[in-house]
Amino acid sequence: MNDEIIVFKKSDLKSILSETIQSELAKKLSSFEALIKKLAVKKDLPEWVKGDKQAGGLIGISGQGMAKRRNSGVYKEGVDFTKKSGRILYRTDALLNLKE
């Protein structure tokens, strides 16, 4: 164990604390802004999105990529998507990572 005592000037300590607090606040603000953007997008979308192609387009991947995610278990049937009359319907919340 190290028995050294580290001494800071009051101004240095204030500066260190200020930088740390600003950095943490910036991270929290960034997360909050991302959530607000998702909520703004979500309010203009339907509750369900039809098919792999349309769902993939919503999140920026191909329909084929969406099918791979579904088949590999990234999206769970009955939770994130459902099958009706042979069609795949994705919950918009699941696609935007806003699961309740």
Biopython code that builds the backbone (N, CA, C, O; Angstrom):
import numpy as np
from Bio.PDB.StructureBuilder import StructureBuilder

atoms = [
    (1, "MET", "N", (0.842, -1.178, 0.000)),
    (1, "MET", "CA", (0.000, 0.000, 0.000)),
    (1, "MET", "C", (0.885, 1.239, 0.000)),
    (1, "MET", "O", (1.928, 1.263, 0.653)),
    (2, "ASN", "N", (0.483, 2.230, -0.708)),
    (2, "ASN", "CA", (1.252, 3.455, -0.846)),
    (2, "ASN", "C", (0.835, 4.456, 0.231)),
    (2, "ASN", "O", (-0.352, 4.736, 0.403)),
    (3, "ASP", "N", (1.811, 4.987, 0.948)),
    (3, "ASP", "CA", (1.526, 5.920, 2.040)),
    (3, "ASP", "C", (1.725, 7.381, 1.640)),
    (3, "ASP", "O", (1.900, 8.239, 2.505)),
    (4, "GLU", "N", (1.702, 7.666, 0.356)),
    (4, "GLU", "CA", (1.907, 9.038, -0.090)),
    (4, "GLU", "C", (0.656, 9.874, 0.123)),
    (4, "GLU", "O", (-0.467, 9.379, 0.039)),
    (5, "ILE", "N", (0.871, 11.117, 0.393)),
    (5, "ILE", "CA", (-0.230, 12.068, 0.484)),
    (5, "ILE", "C", (-0.099, 13.001, -0.709)),
    (5, "ILE", "O", (0.956, 13.591, -0.944)),
    (6, "ILE", "N", (-1.180, 13.120, -1.450)),
    (6, "ILE", "CA", (-1.188, 13.993, -2.624)),
    (6, "ILE", "C", (-1.906, 15.279, -2.241)),
    (6, "ILE", "O", (-3.010, 15.251, -1.697)),
    (7, "VAL", "N", (-1.269, 16.394, -2.529)),
    (7, "VAL", "CA", (-1.821, 17.693, -2.176)),
    (7, "VAL", "C", (-2.140, 18.445, -3.460)),
    (7, "VAL", "O", (-1.316, 18.517, -4.372)),
    (8, "PHE", "N", (-3.338, 19.000, -3.522)),
    (8, "PHE", "CA", (-3.764, 19.810, -4.663)),
    (8, "PHE", "C", (-3.958, 21.249, -4.206)),
    (8, "PHE", "O", (-4.319, 21.515, -3.059)),
    (9, "LYS", "N", (-3.716, 22.147, -5.111)),
    (9, "LYS", "CA", (-4.102, 23.538, -4.854)),
    (9, "LYS", "C", (-5.614, 23.611, -4.987)),
    (9, "LYS", "O", (-6.217, 22.836, -5.730)),
    (10, "LYS", "N", (-6.214, 24.525, -4.280)),
    (10, "LYS", "CA", (-7.671, 24.691, -4.324)),
    (10, "LYS", "C", (-8.130, 24.938, -5.758)),
    (10, "LYS", "O", (-9.142, 24.381, -6.185)),
    (11, "SER", "N", (-7.411, 25.755, -6.498)),
    (11, "SER", "CA", (-7.788, 26.068, -7.886)),
    (11, "SER", "C", (-7.692, 24.836, -8.779)),
    (11, "SER", "O", (-8.526, 24.642, -9.663)),
    (12, "ASP", "N", (-6.661, 23.990, -8.549)),
    (12, "ASP", "CA", (-6.525, 22.766, -9.338)),
    (12, "ASP", "C", (-7.661, 21.799, -9.039)),
    (12, "ASP", "O", (-8.219, 21.184, -9.947)),
    (13, "LEU", "N", (-7.997, 21.670, -7.763)),
    (13, "LEU", "CA", (-9.078, 20.780, -7.369)),
    (13, "LEU", "C", (-10.405, 21.241, -7.964)),
    (13, "LEU", "O", (-11.188, 20.424, -8.449)),
    (14, "LYS", "N", (-10.660, 22.551, -7.927)),
    (14, "LYS", "CA", (-11.881, 23.098, -8.531)),
    (14, "LYS", "C", (-11.915, 22.786, -10.021)),
    (14, "LYS", "O", (-12.957, 22.411, -10.558)),
    (15, "SER", "N", (-10.791, 22.939, -10.678)),
    (15, "SER", "CA", (-10.711, 22.688, -12.118)),
    (15, "SER", "C", (-10.982, 21.217, -12.433)),
    (15, "SER", "O", (-11.738, 20.903, -13.352)),
    (16, "ILE", "N", (-10.369, 20.327, -11.673)),
    (16, "ILE", "CA", (-10.571, 18.883, -11.880)),
    (16, "ILE", "C", (-12.028, 18.513, -11.669)),
    (16, "ILE", "O", (-12.620, 17.804, -12.483)),
    (17, "LEU", "N", (-12.604, 18.992, -10.576)),
    (17, "LEU", "CA", (-14.013, 18.703, -10.296)),
    (17, "LEU", "C", (-14.927, 19.274, -11.368)),
    (17, "LEU", "O", (-15.872, 18.614, -11.800)),
    (18, "SER", "N", (-14.650, 20.482, -11.791)),
    (18, "SER", "CA", (-15.469, 21.126, -12.813)),
    (18, "SER", "C", (-15.440, 20.334, -14.123)),
    (18, "SER", "O", (-16.481, 20.110, -14.740)),
    (19, "GLU", "N", (-14.243, 19.912, -14.542)),
    (19, "GLU", "CA", (-14.113, 19.133, -15.779)),
    (19, "GLU", "C", (-14.840, 17.798, -15.670)),
    (19, "GLU", "O", (-15.493, 17.364, -16.619)),
    (20, "THR", "N", (-14.729, 17.153, -14.524)),
    (20, "THR", "CA", (-15.384, 15.860, -14.318)),
    (20, "THR", "C", (-16.903, 16.009, -14.362)),
    (20, "THR", "O", (-17.595, 15.219, -15.005)),
    (21, "ILE", "N", (-17.406, 17.011, -13.681)),
    (21, "ILE", "CA", (-18.850, 17.250, -13.651)),
    (21, "ILE", "C", (-19.358, 17.596, -15.040)),
    (21, "ILE", "O", (-20.400, 17.089, -15.457)),
    (22, "GLN", "N", (-18.647, 18.444, -15.763)),
    (22, "GLN", "CA", (-19.055, 18.810, -17.119)),
    (22, "GLN", "C", (-19.083, 17.590, -18.031)),
    (22, "GLN", "O", (-20.000, 17.432, -18.837)),
    (23, "SER", "N", (-18.080, 16.730, -17.902)),
    (23, "SER", "CA", (-18.016, 15.529, -18.732)),
    (23, "SER", "C", (-19.199, 14.608, -18.444)),
    (23, "SER", "O", (-19.829, 14.101, -19.372)),
    (24, "GLU", "N", (-19.503, 14.389, -17.175)),
    (24, "GLU", "CA", (-20.623, 13.529, -16.803)),
    (24, "GLU", "C", (-21.959, 14.134, -17.248)),
    (24, "GLU", "O", (-22.837, 13.418, -17.729)),
    (25, "LEU", "N", (-22.104, 15.423, -17.089)),
    (25, "LEU", "CA", (-23.339, 16.089, -17.531)),
    (25, "LEU", "C", (-23.506, 15.989, -19.045)),
    (25, "LEU", "O", (-24.615, 15.795, -19.542)),
    (26, "ALA", "N", (-22.404, 16.121, -19.771)),
    (26, "ALA", "CA", (-22.464, 16.014, -21.236)),
    (26, "ALA", "C", (-22.913, 14.612, -21.651)),
    (26, "ALA", "O", (-23.690, 14.472, -22.595)),
    (27, "LYS", "N", (-22.437, 13.579, -20.961)),
    (27, "LYS", "CA", (-22.846, 12.201, -21.267)),
    (27, "LYS", "C", (-24.339, 12.015, -21.008)),
    (27, "LYS", "O", (-25.055, 11.439, -21.827)),
    (28, "LYS", "N", (-24.799, 12.507, -19.862)),
    (28, "LYS", "CA", (-26.222, 12.365, -19.511)),
    (28, "LYS", "C", (-27.090, 13.134, -20.499)),
    (28, "LYS", "O", (-28.138, 12.644, -20.921)),
    (29, "LEU", "N", (-26.660, 14.330, -20.867)),
    (29, "LEU", "CA", (-27.416, 15.141, -21.815)),
    (29, "LEU", "C", (-27.497, 14.453, -23.175)),
    (29, "LEU", "O", (-28.539, 14.474, -23.828)),
    (30, "SER", "N", (-26.400, 13.849, -23.591)),
    (30, "SER", "CA", (-26.378, 13.148, -24.869)),
    (30, "SER", "C", (-27.367, 11.978, -24.858)),
    (30, "SER", "O", (-28.096, 11.773, -25.829)),
    (31, "SER", "N", (-27.391, 11.222, -23.774)),
    (31, "SER", "CA", (-28.331, 10.103, -23.647)),
    (31, "SER", "C", (-29.768, 10.604, -23.658)),
    (31, "SER", "O", (-30.637, 10.008, -24.294)),
    (32, "PHE", "N", (-30.008, 11.686, -22.958)),
    (32, "PHE", "CA", (-31.350, 12.265, -22.893)),
    (32, "PHE", "C", (-31.786, 12.760, -24.268)),
    (32, "PHE", "O", (-32.931, 12.548, -24.666)),
    (33, "GLU", "N", (-30.891, 13.413, -24.994)),
    (33, "GLU", "CA", (-31.214, 13.899, -26.340)),
    (33, "GLU", "C", (-31.547, 12.737, -27.272)),
    (33, "GLU", "O", (-32.473, 12.835, -28.077)),
    (34, "ALA", "N", (-30.797, 11.638, -27.170)),
    (34, "ALA", "CA", (-31.061, 10.465, -28.007)),
    (34, "ALA", "C", (-32.451, 9.902, -27.704)),
    (34, "ALA", "O", (-33.180, 9.520, -28.620)),
    (35, "LEU", "N", (-32.817, 9.850, -26.430)),
    (35, "LEU", "CA", (-34.139, 9.360, -26.046)),
    (35, "LEU", "C", (-35.235, 10.268, -26.598)),
    (35, "LEU", "O", (-36.240, 9.778, -27.114)),
    (36, "ILE", "N", (-35.056, 11.567, -26.498)),
    (36, "ILE", "CA", (-36.042, 12.524, -27.014)),
    (36, "ILE", "C", (-36.213, 12.354, -28.521)),
    (36, "ILE", "O", (-37.336, 12.388, -29.025)),
    (37, "LYS", "N", (-35.113, 12.171, -29.239)),
    (37, "LYS", "CA", (-35.187, 11.965, -30.695)),
    (37, "LYS", "C", (-35.968, 10.701, -31.028)),
    (37, "LYS", "O", (-36.796, 10.699, -31.939)),
    (38, "LYS", "N", (-35.701, 9.613, -30.282)),
    (38, "LYS", "CA", (-36.433, 8.369, -30.523)),
    (38, "LYS", "C", (-37.917, 8.550, -30.255)),
    (38, "LYS", "O", (-38.754, 8.049, -31.006)),
    (39, "LEU", "N", (-38.243, 9.258, -29.194)),
    (39, "LEU", "CA", (-39.653, 9.489, -28.874)),
    (39, "LEU", "C", (-40.330, 10.335, -29.944)),
    (39, "LEU", "O", (-41.485, 10.090, -30.291)),
    (40, "ALA", "N", (-39.617, 11.329, -30.467)),
    (40, "ALA", "CA", (-40.177, 12.187, -31.518)),
    (40, "ALA", "C", (-40.429, 11.371, -32.786)),
    (40, "ALA", "O", (-41.452, 11.545, -33.449)),
    (41, "VAL", "N", (-39.499, 10.488, -33.117)),
    (41, "VAL", "CA", (-39.663, 9.629, -34.292)),
    (41, "VAL", "C", (-40.824, 8.677, -34.071)),
    (41, "VAL", "O", (-41.651, 8.473, -34.959)),
    (42, "LYS", "N", (-40.880, 8.093, -32.874)),
    (42, "LYS", "CA", (-41.890, 7.087, -32.563)),
    (42, "LYS", "C", (-43.306, 7.635, -32.677)),
    (42, "LYS", "O", (-44.204, 6.933, -33.141)),
    (43, "LYS", "N", (-43.516, 8.878, -32.258)),
    (43, "LYS", "CA", (-44.881, 9.426, -32.254)),
    (43, "LYS", "C", (-45.466, 9.526, -33.664)),
    (43, "LYS", "O", (-46.687, 9.557, -33.822)),
    (44, "ASP", "N", (-44.623, 9.575, -34.675)),
    (44, "ASP", "CA", (-45.089, 9.693, -36.054)),
    (44, "ASP", "C", (-45.166, 8.347, -36.777)),
    (44, "ASP", "O", (-45.460, 8.303, -37.971)),
    (45, "LEU", "N", (-44.905, 7.260, -36.068)),
    (45, "LEU", "CA", (-44.894, 5.939, -36.694)),
    (45, "LEU", "C", (-46.071, 5.100, -36.213)),
    (45, "LEU", "O", (-46.608, 5.330, -35.129)),
    (46, "PRO", "N", (-46.466, 4.123, -37.030)),
    (46, "PRO", "CA", (-47.528, 3.206, -36.596)),
    (46, "PRO", "C", (-47.008, 2.278, -35.494)),
    (46, "PRO", "O", (-45.799, 2.149, -35.300)),
    (47, "GLU", "N", (-47.919, 1.646, -34.788)),
    (47, "GLU", "CA", (-47.522, 0.715, -33.728)),
    (47, "GLU", "C", (-46.815, -0.506, -34.307)),
    (47, "GLU", "O", (-45.910, -1.056, -33.679)),
    (48, "TRP", "N", (-47.225, -0.933, -35.504)),
    (48, "TRP", "CA", (-46.664, -2.120, -36.146)),
    (48, "TRP", "C", (-46.069, -1.753, -37.503)),
    (48, "TRP", "O", (-46.603, -0.894, -38.205)),
    (49, "VAL", "N", (-44.971, -2.396, -37.869)),
    (49, "VAL", "CA", (-44.325, -2.212, -39.167)),
    (49, "VAL", "C", (-44.386, -3.550, -39.889)),
    (49, "VAL", "O", (-44.020, -4.583, -39.329)),
    (50, "LYS", "N", (-44.849, -3.527, -41.130)),
    (50, "LYS", "CA", (-45.071, -4.761, -41.897)),
    (50, "LYS", "C", (-43.821, -5.184, -42.654)),
    (50, "LYS", "O", (-43.260, -4.413, -43.432)),
    (51, "GLY", "N", (-43.396, -6.418, -42.415)),
    (51, "GLY", "CA", (-42.352, -7.046, -43.216)),
    (51, "GLY", "C", (-40.932, -6.662, -42.862)),
    (51, "GLY", "O", (-40.672, -5.631, -42.242)),
    (52, "ASP", "N", (-40.017, -7.535, -43.279)),
    (52, "ASP", "CA", (-38.602, -7.335, -43.014)),
    (52, "ASP", "C", (-38.055, -6.107, -43.732)),
    (52, "ASP", "O", (-37.257, -5.358, -43.170)),
    (53, "LYS", "N", (-38.485, -5.904, -44.975)),
    (53, "LYS", "CA", (-37.950, -4.792, -45.765)),
    (53, "LYS", "C", (-38.310, -3.441, -45.142)),
    (53, "LYS", "O", (-37.448, -2.574, -45.003)),
    (54, "GLN", "N", (-39.574, -3.261, -44.768)),
    (54, "GLN", "CA", (-40.015, -1.996, -44.180)),
    (54, "GLN", "C", (-39.376, -1.792, -42.797)),
    (54, "GLN", "O", (-38.965, -0.683, -42.458)),
    (55, "ALA", "N", (-39.296, -2.855, -42.011)),
    (55, "ALA", "CA", (-38.678, -2.764, -40.685)),
    (55, "ALA", "C", (-37.193, -2.444, -40.807)),
    (55, "ALA", "O", (-36.669, -1.609, -40.070)),
    (56, "GLY", "N", (-36.526, -3.103, -41.729)),
    (56, "GLY", "CA", (-35.107, -2.832, -41.955)),
    (56, "GLY", "C", (-34.875, -1.400, -42.401)),
    (56, "GLY", "O", (-33.921, -0.753, -41.968)),
    (57, "GLY", "N", (-35.752, -0.906, -43.271)),
    (57, "GLY", "CA", (-35.635, 0.478, -43.726)),
    (57, "GLY", "C", (-35.751, 1.471, -42.582)),
    (57, "GLY", "O", (-35.110, 2.521, -42.598)),
    (58, "LEU", "N", (-36.561, 1.142, -41.600)),
    (58, "LEU", "CA", (-36.750, 2.024, -40.452)),
    (58, "LEU", "C", (-35.476, 2.160, -39.627)),
    (58, "LEU", "O", (-35.195, 3.230, -39.088)),
    (59, "ILE", "N", (-34.705, 1.076, -39.527)),
    (59, "ILE", "CA", (-33.501, 1.123, -38.692)),
    (59, "ILE", "C", (-32.201, 1.144, -39.508)),
    (59, "ILE", "O", (-31.108, 1.087, -38.946)),
    (60, "GLY", "N", (-32.331, 1.226, -40.833)),
    (60, "GLY", "CA", (-31.160, 1.424, -41.677)),
    (60, "GLY", "C", (-30.417, 0.168, -42.093)),
    (60, "GLY", "O", (-29.213, 0.212, -42.342)),
    (61, "ILE", "N", (-31.131, -0.963, -42.171)),
    (61, "ILE", "CA", (-30.512, -2.183, -42.694)),
    (61, "ILE", "C", (-31.418, -2.764, -43.774)),
    (61, "ILE", "O", (-32.554, -2.320, -43.941)),
    (62, "SER", "N", (-30.919, -3.745, -44.500)),
    (62, "SER", "CA", (-31.710, -4.347, -45.583)),
    (62, "SER", "C", (-32.775, -5.284, -45.013)),
    (62, "SER", "O", (-32.709, -5.679, -43.849)),
    (63, "GLY", "N", (-33.741, -5.628, -45.833)),
    (63, "GLY", "CA", (-34.748, -6.598, -45.438)),
    (63, "GLY", "C", (-34.120, -7.949, -45.138)),
    (63, "GLY", "O", (-34.554, -8.662, -44.233)),
    (64, "GLN", "N", (-33.098, -8.291, -45.904)),
    (64, "GLN", "CA", (-32.386, -9.541, -45.692)),
    (64, "GLN", "C", (-31.678, -9.538, -44.331)),
    (64, "GLN", "O", (-31.669, -10.542, -43.618)),
    (65, "GLY", "N", (-31.090, -8.397, -43.993)),
    (65, "GLY", "CA", (-30.434, -8.255, -42.686)),
    (65, "GLY", "C", (-31.438, -8.359, -41.548)),
    (65, "GLY", "O", (-31.149, -8.915, -40.489)),
    (66, "MET", "N", (-32.619, -7.813, -41.790)),
    (66, "MET", "CA", (-33.676, -7.879, -40.778)),
    (66, "MET", "C", (-34.123, -9.321, -40.569)),
    (66, "MET", "O", (-34.330, -9.754, -39.435)),
    (67, "ALA", "N", (-34.269, -10.055, -41.652)),
    (67, "ALA", "CA", (-34.663, -11.468, -41.555)),
    (67, "ALA", "C", (-33.601, -12.271, -40.805)),
    (67, "ALA", "O", (-33.930, -13.156, -40.015)),
    (68, "LYS", "N", (-32.331, -11.963, -41.054)),
    (68, "LYS", "CA", (-31.248, -12.655, -40.346)),
    (68, "LYS", "C", (-31.324, -12.372, -38.849)),
    (68, "LYS", "O", (-31.146, -13.275, -38.032)),
    (69, "ARG", "N", (-31.587, -11.128, -38.494)),
    (69, "ARG", "CA", (-31.717, -10.780, -37.071)),
    (69, "ARG", "C", (-32.887, -11.515, -36.433)),
    (69, "ARG", "O", (-32.787, -12.026, -35.317)),
    (70, "ARG", "N", (-33.985, -11.559, -37.153)),
    (70, "ARG", "CA", (-35.171, -12.249, -36.628)),
    (70, "ARG", "C", (-34.893, -13.737, -36.459)),
    (70, "ARG", "O", (-35.221, -14.324, -35.428)),
    (71, "ASN", "N", (-34.290, -14.340, -37.473)),
    (71, "ASN", "CA", (-34.018, -15.783, -37.436)),
    (71, "ASN", "C", (-32.937, -16.161, -36.424)),
    (71, "ASN", "O", (-32.918, -17.290, -35.934)),
    (72, "SER", "N", (-32.049, -15.238, -36.113)),
    (72, "SER", "CA", (-30.984, -15.542, -35.146)),
    (72, "SER", "C", (-31.411, -15.253, -33.705)),
    (72, "SER", "O", (-30.654, -15.507, -32.768)),
    (73, "GLY", "N", (-32.621, -14.722, -33.532)),
    (73, "GLY", "CA", (-33.126, -14.505, -32.179)),
    (73, "GLY", "C", (-32.915, -13.121, -31.612)),
    (73, "GLY", "O", (-33.210, -12.884, -30.440)),
    (74, "VAL", "N", (-32.407, -12.191, -32.421)),
    (74, "VAL", "CA", (-32.254, -10.810, -31.941)),
    (74, "VAL", "C", (-33.629, -10.250, -31.592)),
    (74, "VAL", "O", (-33.792, -9.564, -30.583)),
    (75, "TYR", "N", (-34.602, -10.546, -32.424)),
    (75, "TYR", "CA", (-35.989, -10.149, -32.165)),
    (75, "TYR", "C", (-36.775, -11.412, -31.806)),
    (75, "TYR", "O", (-36.662, -12.431, -32.488)),
    (76, "LYS", "N", (-37.554, -11.344, -30.761)),
    (76, "LYS", "CA", (-38.290, -12.502, -30.248)),
    (76, "LYS", "C", (-39.741, -12.484, -30.709)),
    (76, "LYS", "O", (-40.432, -11.472, -30.598)),
    (77, "GLU", "N", (-40.193, -13.638, -31.234)),
    (77, "GLU", "CA", (-41.590, -13.760, -31.658)),
    (77, "GLU", "C", (-42.511, -13.662, -30.445)),
    (77, "GLU", "O", (-42.249, -14.256, -29.399)),
    (78, "GLY", "N", (-43.572, -12.917, -30.602)),
    (78, "GLY", "CA", (-44.521, -12.716, -29.516)),
    (78, "GLY", "C", (-44.164, -11.533, -28.625)),
    (78, "GLY", "O", (-44.994, -11.056, -27.852)),
    (79, "VAL", "N", (-42.936, -11.067, -28.737)),
    (79, "VAL", "CA", (-42.490, -9.904, -27.959)),
    (79, "VAL", "C", (-42.180, -8.751, -28.908)),
    (79, "VAL", "O", (-42.758, -7.670, -28.795)),
    (80, "ASP", "N", (-41.263, -8.991, -29.841)),
    (80, "ASP", "CA", (-40.812, -7.956, -30.774)),
    (80, "ASP", "C", (-41.525, -8.001, -32.120)),
    (80, "ASP", "O", (-41.643, -6.985, -32.805)),
    (81, "PHE", "N", (-41.997, -9.189, -32.493)),
    (81, "PHE", "CA", (-42.722, -9.328, -33.760)),
    (81, "PHE", "C", (-43.750, -10.434, -33.626)),
    (81, "PHE", "O", (-43.708, -11.240, -32.696)),
    (82, "THR", "N", (-44.669, -10.453, -34.569)),
    (82, "THR", "CA", (-45.676, -11.505, -34.621)),
    (82, "THR", "C", (-45.873, -11.911, -36.075)),
    (82, "THR", "O", (-45.481, -11.188, -36.991)),
    (83, "LYS", "N", (-46.476, -13.060, -36.274)),
    (83, "LYS", "CA", (-46.802, -13.522, -37.624)),
    (83, "LYS", "C", (-48.314, -13.575, -37.738)),
    (83, "LYS", "O", (-48.990, -14.222, -36.939)),
    (84, "LYS", "N", (-48.835, -12.881, -38.748)),
    (84, "LYS", "CA", (-50.274, -12.908, -39.011)),
    (84, "LYS", "C", (-50.484, -13.185, -40.487)),
    (84, "LYS", "O", (-49.973, -12.467, -41.346)),
    (85, "SER", "N", (-51.236, -14.225, -40.770)),
    (85, "SER", "CA", (-51.539, -14.619, -42.160)),
    (85, "SER", "C", (-50.271, -14.724, -42.997)),
    (85, "SER", "O", (-50.250, -14.312, -44.157)),
    (86, "GLY", "N", (-49.219, -15.274, -42.411)),
    (86, "GLY", "CA", (-47.978, -15.456, -43.142)),
    (86, "GLY", "C", (-47.112, -14.215, -43.261)),
    (86, "GLY", "O", (-46.047, -14.266, -43.876)),
    (87, "ARG", "N", (-47.543, -13.108, -42.691)),
    (87, "ARG", "CA", (-46.775, -11.860, -42.752)),
    (87, "ARG", "C", (-46.125, -11.583, -41.403)),
    (87, "ARG", "O", (-46.679, -11.908, -40.353)),
    (88, "ILE", "N", (-44.955, -10.986, -41.446)),
    (88, "ILE", "CA", (-44.240, -10.602, -40.235)),
    (88, "ILE", "C", (-44.612, -9.161, -39.891)),
    (88, "ILE", "O", (-44.539, -8.280, -40.748)),
    (89, "LEU", "N", (-45.006, -8.923, -38.655)),
    (89, "LEU", "CA", (-45.305, -7.576, -38.170)),
    (89, "LEU", "C", (-44.390, -7.288, -36.983)),
    (89, "LEU", "O", (-44.409, -8.007, -35.984)),
    (90, "TYR", "N", (-43.589, -6.228, -37.103)),
    (90, "TYR", "CA", (-42.667, -5.840, -36.031)),
    (90, "TYR", "C", (-43.272, -4.712, -35.204)),
    (90, "TYR", "O", (-43.908, -3.808, -35.745)),
    (91, "ARG", "N", (-43.072, -4.772, -33.896)),
    (91, "ARG", "CA", (-43.469, -3.664, -33.023)),
    (91, "ARG", "C", (-42.478, -2.524, -33.236)),
    (91, "ARG", "O", (-41.267, -2.740, -33.184)),
    (92, "THR", "N", (-42.967, -1.346, -33.469)),
    (92, "THR", "CA", (-42.107, -0.184, -33.665)),
    (92, "THR", "C", (-41.221, 0.038, -32.452)),
    (92, "THR", "O", (-40.043, 0.364, -32.601)),
    (93, "ASP", "N", (-41.765, -0.132, -31.253)),
    (93, "ASP", "CA", (-40.969, 0.030, -30.032)),
    (93, "ASP", "C", (-39.758, -0.900, -30.032)),
    (93, "ASP", "O", (-38.664, -0.493, -29.642)),
    (94, "ALA", "N", (-39.945, -2.131, -30.462)),
    (94, "ALA", "CA", (-38.843, -3.088, -30.492)),
    (94, "ALA", "C", (-37.757, -2.633, -31.463)),
    (94, "ALA", "O", (-36.563, -2.752, -31.188)),
    (95, "LEU", "N", (-38.194, -2.117, -32.586)),
    (95, "LEU", "CA", (-37.221, -1.661, -33.589)),
    (95, "LEU", "C", (-36.446, -0.448, -33.111)),
    (95, "LEU", "O", (-35.274, -0.290, -33.450)),
    (96, "LEU", "N", (-37.076, 0.400, -32.337)),
    (96, "LEU", "CA", (-36.418, 1.615, -31.854)),
    (96, "LEU", "C", (-35.812, 1.429, -30.458)),
    (96, "LEU", "O", (-35.367, 2.394, -29.838)),
    (97, "ASN", "N", (-35.798, 0.198, -29.973)),
    (97, "ASN", "CA", (-35.253, -0.100, -28.653)),
    (97, "ASN", "C", (-35.976, 0.651, -27.527)),
    (97, "ASN", "O", (-35.346, 1.127, -26.583)),
    (98, "LEU", "N", (-37.276, 0.748, -27.638)),
    (98, "LEU", "CA", (-38.067, 1.407, -26.597)),
    (98, "LEU", "C", (-39.018, 0.397, -25.986)),
    (98, "LEU", "O", (-40.207, 0.672, -25.824)),
    (99, "LYS", "N", (-38.501, -0.759, -25.651)),
    (99, "LYS", "CA", (-39.359, -1.791, -25.084)),
    (99, "LYS", "C", (-39.881, -1.351, -23.747)),
    (99, "LYS", "O", (-39.166, -0.748, -22.948)),
    (100, "GLU", "N", (-41.143, -1.661, -23.510)),
    (100, "GLU", "CA", (-41.778, -1.270, -22.253)),
    (100, "GLU", "C", (-41.503, -2.288, -21.179)),
    (100, "GLU", "O", (-41.958, -2.128, -20.046)),
]
sb = StructureBuilder()
sb.init_structure("model")
sb.init_model(0)
sb.init_chain("A")
sb.init_seg("    ")
for serial, (resi, resn, name, xyz) in enumerate(atoms, 1):
    if name == "N":
        sb.init_residue(resn, " ", resi, " ")
    sb.init_atom(name, np.array(xyz, "f"), 0.0, 1.0, " ", f" {name:<3s}", serial, name[0])
structure = sb.get_structure()
